[in-house]
């Protein structure tokens, strides 16, 4: 499922549209992306390929349950 999420955004974050290579990699992280539930689990979303996407860690940090 994670591979499918990355395949849908192979060269950039779908939220901020920055290329993965443009996103700085902090020392404490191994990747520039996080896996995000489009519909949050708290709102009934499932962990399945149609509801999981790869977004950059900064967009995921800014995101909240209202989206």
Secondary structure, 3 states (H helix, E strand, C coil): CHHHHHHCCCCECCCCCCEHHHCCCCCCCCCCEEEEECCCHHHCCCCCHHHEEEEEHHHHHHCCCCC
